[in-house]
Amino acid sequence: MTTNSQQVKTTGLELNDEAHSLGLVTTNVTAGLCGYLNSYSFLHLTLQEFLAAYHLSKLNDEEQMSLIQKYGGAIHMRTTWKFYFGLVSFEVGLDRAKKLFARVYNELFQIQCSYEAKQSCVCQLFPRSSLFLSDTLSSYDISAVAYTISDIATHMSTMKPFNNVCLFSWGPGNDKLKLLLNQISDRALNYIEDLSVRFGDVSITDLETLADKLKLNKMRHTEIQGLKNLKHLELESVQMSDEGVAELCAGLNENQKLEYLDLARNSFSVIGLCKLMQIDWHLQQLDLRWNNIGDEGAIAVARGLKGNLTLKSIDLSNNEIHNAGVEALSLVLQGNAINLDLSSNNCHSLGSESLLSSRPDADILPDPAKNIEAASSGATPYCNLHTLNLSDNCYDGDPLTIISKIKSISRLNLSQNTLGISKAMSIVGYVAHSNNCRELKLLELKDVIFHGFRIIFDDGFYEYGILSKGLIVNLSFNDIDKKTAVSLLTTIQNYDRVRGVLLKSDRISDEDYKIPGYKNVYPYTARPLLARAPYSDLNFYYKDTHRETRCSIL
């Protein structure tokens, strides 16, 4: 904001040397209609914003509400409103804060305002117990987040404490996680069940602090128990090195509560992976996507899994794992049913089929070639997999070899493997009639024509699914026109086990989905589901990273 000397005189103010010496304003000479005039501006925009907030705080409630309604959503007013919260008491008149938060729905902005206000009544305006921040966080922001989380936990009789904290894309910078964990009160840390830090930098010091908060055994008989209820930990794409993994393992070794660990998209090597797999943990889910661990890493994972009866799900997709690595994994899949994701690797027919022919008494041998030989010599069909994802793996064998061994599998994904529509339909026919496939509930055969490189976006952070008493077949993205679709669905009508078909195709319009004998019970172009009666056999669900929500389709 800039004004000249004539405009200042109309207000009755005098900008003397004292104002300049205090650093409030600066003077410049500018050309005007009546010659050269002195122009004045604030030394820094923040001074202007503070004085504007001070002026707002002196108005009556009605005038404040009017200005909040008019300027509450203005981005250039954000700093002014934060100053405003630090100048006004909301113990009486909380409607002003409610009105402003309704105009600017941004969690970080609300947290900053709460931090400036330092009034618990403002923190009570947070509507839910999950905190998701996708902004680059400064040290000030981290202090504000820690204050808000701690204050809500202190007043839990009137507010539900945060149990899910997700910091997404919080940007570069050292020791941010350390600063956050050390500033959150121990009481508030006790309530956190899910902690997610993704797409930012995490230093060695950060991981040392996190490990200390995870060490529960030494603090069991004290009031300070750190992250004693943490069940889900995500450290995706945080540039974690082997040294960082070692620091994290120091905390994981003494933690008996953690169930889910996500270390996807990091930069540790097989050395760090070996340290990780040596932990005596109680994990149920492990996510190691996009770590480029290769066959050597897969063998390290297999060694760590041997004798493990608690792990139920492991994601090894996009890791450049070939047949040797898959062979090693196949030798230890025993005990509890495992959900295994090996999509977007390079395990061809030999490795893929060995997963379903593993021997429960086999040893993991150091030589990958001997692993392959041991798995293929006299192995009887044996499979404890619950779900298996082999999509995008350049599979070059007979898919019926895999299908014939899927006795315990409830979900099988063979999408993007250049099978062709005829092979896909032969798979559907076999599954529909075979007693070995009675447990199979979802068969995915998306994009089996595979015209080249293709990216299929599903739902971002969300995963969809169908809960069915019968079999759901996914034939989406196969360049199918209406005539071919009618032919396929007519054939599938002869298979009593098939309760629904997912059939998304660019060549089929919304009207084309009106096919006799089927009803589109999920009428969205993104994912049409053609179901057969009785429709009560089907339920649709979606889930985010950890939580699952189910609802009836009809």
Secondary structure in CASP SS format (residue, H / E / C, confidence):
PFRMAT SS
TARGET T0000
AUTHOR 0000-0000-0000
METHOD secondary structure of the structure
MODEL  1
M C 1.00
T E 1.00
T E 1.00
N E 1.00
S H 1.00
Q H 1.00
Q H 1.00
V H 1.00
K H 1.00
T H 1.00
T C 1.00
G C 1.00
L C 1.00
E C 1.00
L C 1.00
N C 1.00
D H 1.00
E H 1.00
A H 1.00
H H 1.00
S H 1.00
L C 1.00
G C 1.00
L C 1.00
V E 1.00
T E 1.00
T E 1.00
N E 1.00
V E 1.00
T E 1.00
A E 1.00
G E 1.00
L C 1.00
C C 1.00
G E 1.00
Y E 1.00
L E 1.00
N E 1.00
S E 1.00
Y E 1.00
S E 1.00
F E 1.00
L C 1.00
H C 1.00
L H 1.00
T H 1.00
L H 1.00
Q H 1.00
E H 1.00
F H 1.00
L H 1.00
A H 1.00
A H 1.00
Y H 1.00
H H 1.00
L H 1.00
S H 1.00
K C 1.00
L C 1.00
N C 1.00
D H 1.00
E H 1.00
E H 1.00
Q H 1.00
M H 1.00
S H 1.00
L H 1.00
I H 1.00
Q H 1.00
K H 1.00
Y H 1.00
G C 1.00
G C 1.00
A C 1.00
I H 1.00
H H 1.00
M H 1.00
R H 1.00
T H 1.00
T H 1.00
W H 1.00
K H 1.00
F H 1.00
Y H 1.00
F H 1.00
G H 1.00
L H 1.00
V C 1.00
S C 1.00
F C 1.00
E C 1.00
V C 1.00
G C 1.00
L C 1.00
D H 1.00
R H 1.00
A H 1.00
K H 1.00
K H 1.00
L H 1.00
F H 1.00
A H 1.00
R H 1.00
V C 1.00
Y C 1.00
N C 1.00
E H 1.00
L H 1.00
F H 1.00
Q H 1.00
I H 1.00
Q H 1.00
C H 1.00
S H 1.00
Y H 1.00
E H 1.00
A H 1.00
K C 1.00
Q C 1.00
S H 1.00
C H 1.00
V H 1.00
C H 1.00
Q C 1.00
L C 1.00
F C 1.00
P C 1.00
R C 1.00
S C 1.00
S E 1.00
L E 1.00
F E 1.00
L E 1.00
S C 1.00
D C 1.00
T C 1.00
L C 1.00
S C 1.00
S H 1.00
Y H 1.00
D H 1.00
I H 1.00
S H 1.00
A H 1.00
V H 1.00
A H 1.00
Y H 1.00
T H 1.00
I H 1.00
S H 1.00
D H 1.00
I H 1.00
A H 1.00
T H 1.00
H C 1.00
M C 1.00
S C 1.00
T C 1.00
M C 1.00
K C 1.00
P C 1.00
F C 1.00
N C 1.00
N E 1.00
V E 1.00
C E 1.00
L E 1.00
F E 1.00
S E 1.00
W E 1.00
G E 1.00
P C 1.00
G C 1.00
N C 1.00
D C 1.00
K H 1.00
L H 1.00
K H 1.00
L H 1.00
L H 1.00
L H 1.00
N H 1.00
Q H 1.00
I C 1.00
S C 1.00
D H 1.00
R H 1.00
A H 1.00
L H 1.00
N H 1.00
Y H 1.00
I C 1.00
E C 1.00
D E 1.00
L E 1.00
S E 1.00
V E 1.00
R E 1.00
F E 1.00
G E 1.00
D C 1.00
V C 1.00
S C 1.00
I H 1.00
T H 1.00
D H 1.00
L H 1.00
E H 1.00
T H 1.00
L H 1.00
A H 1.00
D H 1.00
K H 1.00
L H 1.00
K C 1.00
L C 1.00
N H 1.00
K H 1.00
M H 1.00
R C 1.00
H C 1.00
T C 1.00
E C 1.00
I C 1.00
Q C 1.00
G C 1.00
L C 1.00
K C 1.00
N C 1.00
L C 1.00
K C 1.00
H E 1.00
L E 1.00
E E 1.00
L E 1.00
E E 1.00
S C 1.00
V C 1.00
Q C 1.00
M C 1.00
S C 1.00
D H 1.00
E H 1.00
G H 1.00
V H 1.00
A H 1.00
E H 1.00
L H 1.00
C H 1.00
A H 1.00
G H 1.00
L H 1.00
N C 1.00
E C 1.00
N C 1.00
Q C 1.00
K C 1.00
L C 1.00
E C 1.00
Y E 1.00
L E 1.00
D E 1.00
L C 1.00
A C 1.00
R C 1.00
N C 1.00
S C 1.00
F C 1.00
S C 1.00
V H 1.00
I H 1.00
G H 1.00
L H 1.00
C H 1.00
K H 1.00
L H 1.00
M H 1.00
Q C 1.00
I C 1.00
D C 1.00
W C 1.00
H C 1.00
L C 1.00
Q C 1.00
Q E 1.00
L E 1.00
D E 1.00
L C 1.00
R C 1.00
W C 1.00
N C 1.00
N C 1.00
I C 1.00
G H 1.00
D H 1.00
E H 1.00
G H 1.00
A H 1.00
I H 1.00
A H 1.00
V H 1.00
A H 1.00
R H 1.00
G H 1.00
L H 1.00
K C 1.00
G C 1.00
N C 1.00
L C 1.00
T C 1.00
L C 1.00
K C 1.00
S E 1.00
I E 1.00
D E 1.00
L C 1.00
S C 1.00
N C 1.00
N C 1.00
E C 1.00
I C 1.00
H C 1.00
N H 1.00
A H 1.00
G H 1.00
V H 1.00
E H 1.00
A H 1.00
L H 1.00
S H 1.00
L C 1.00
V C 1.00
L C 1.00
Q C 1.00
G C 1.00
N C 1.00
A C 1.00
I E 1.00
N E 1.00
L E 1.00
D E 1.00
L C 1.00
S C 1.00
S C 1.00
N C 1.00
N C 1.00
C C 1.00
H C 1.00
S H 1.00
L H 1.00
G H 1.00
S H 1.00
E H 1.00
S H 1.00
L C 1.00
L C 1.00
S E 1.00
S C 1.00
R C 1.00
P C 1.00
D C 1.00
A C 1.00
D C 1.00
I C 1.00
L C 1.00
P C 1.00
D C 1.00
P H 1.00
A H 1.00
K H 1.00
N H 1.00
I H 1.00
E H 1.00
A H 1.00
A H 1.00
S H 1.00
S C 1.00
G C 1.00
A C 1.00
T C 1.00
P C 1.00
Y E 1.00
C C 1.00
N C 1.00
L E 1.00
H E 1.00
T E 1.00
L E 1.00
N E 1.00
L C 1.00
S C 1.00
D C 1.00
N C 1.00
C C 1.00
Y C 1.00
D C 1.00
G C 1.00
D C 1.00
P H 1.00
L H 1.00
T H 1.00
I H 1.00
I H 1.00
S C 1.00
K C 1.00
I C 1.00
K C 1.00
S C 1.00
I C 1.00
S C 1.00
R E 1.00
L E 1.00
N E 1.00
L C 1.00
S C 1.00
Q C 1.00
N C 1.00
T C 1.00
L C 1.00
G C 1.00
I H 1.00
S H 1.00
K H 1.00
A H 1.00
M H 1.00
S H 1.00
I H 1.00
V H 1.00
G H 1.00
Y H 1.00
V H 1.00
A H 1.00
H H 1.00
S C 1.00
N H 1.00
N H 1.00
C H 1.00
R C 1.00
E C 1.00
L C 1.00
K C 1.00
L E 1.00
L E 1.00
E E 1.00
L C 1.00
K C 1.00
D C 1.00
V C 1.00
I C 1.00
F C 1.00
H C 1.00
G C 1.00
F C 1.00
R C 1.00
I C 1.00
I C 1.00
F C 1.00
D C 1.00
D E 1.00
G C 1.00
F C 1.00
Y E 1.00
E E 1.00
Y E 1.00
G E 1.00
I E 1.00
L E 1.00
S E 1.00
K C 1.00
G C 1.00
L E 1.00
I E 1.00
V E 1.00
N E 1.00
L C 1.00
S C 1.00
F C 1.00
N C 1.00
D C 1.00
I C 1.00
D C 1.00
K H 1.00
K H 1.00
T H 1.00
A H 1.00
V H 1.00
S H 1.00
L H 1.00
L H 1.00
T H 1.00
T H 1.00
I H 1.00
Q C 1.00
N C 1.00
Y C 1.00
D C 1.00
R C 1.00
V E 1.00
R E 1.00
G E 1.00
V E 1.00
L E 1.00
L C 1.00
K C 1.00
S C 1.00
D C 1.00
R C 1.00
I C 1.00
S C 1.00
D C 1.00
E H 1.00
D H 1.00
Y H 1.00
K C 1.00
I C 1.00
P C 1.00
G C 1.00
Y C 1.00
K E 1.00
N E 1.00
V C 1.00
Y C 1.00
P C 1.00
Y C 1.00
T C 1.00
A C 1.00
R C 1.00
P C 1.00
L E 1.00
L E 1.00
A E 1.00
R C 1.00
A C 1.00
P C 1.00
Y H 1.00
S H 1.00
D H 1.00
L E 1.00
N E 1.00
F E 1.00
Y E 1.00
Y E 1.00
K E 1.00
D C 1.00
T C 1.00
H C 1.00
R C 1.00
E E 1.00
T E 1.00
R E 1.00
C E 1.00
S E 1.00
I C 1.00
L C 1.00
END
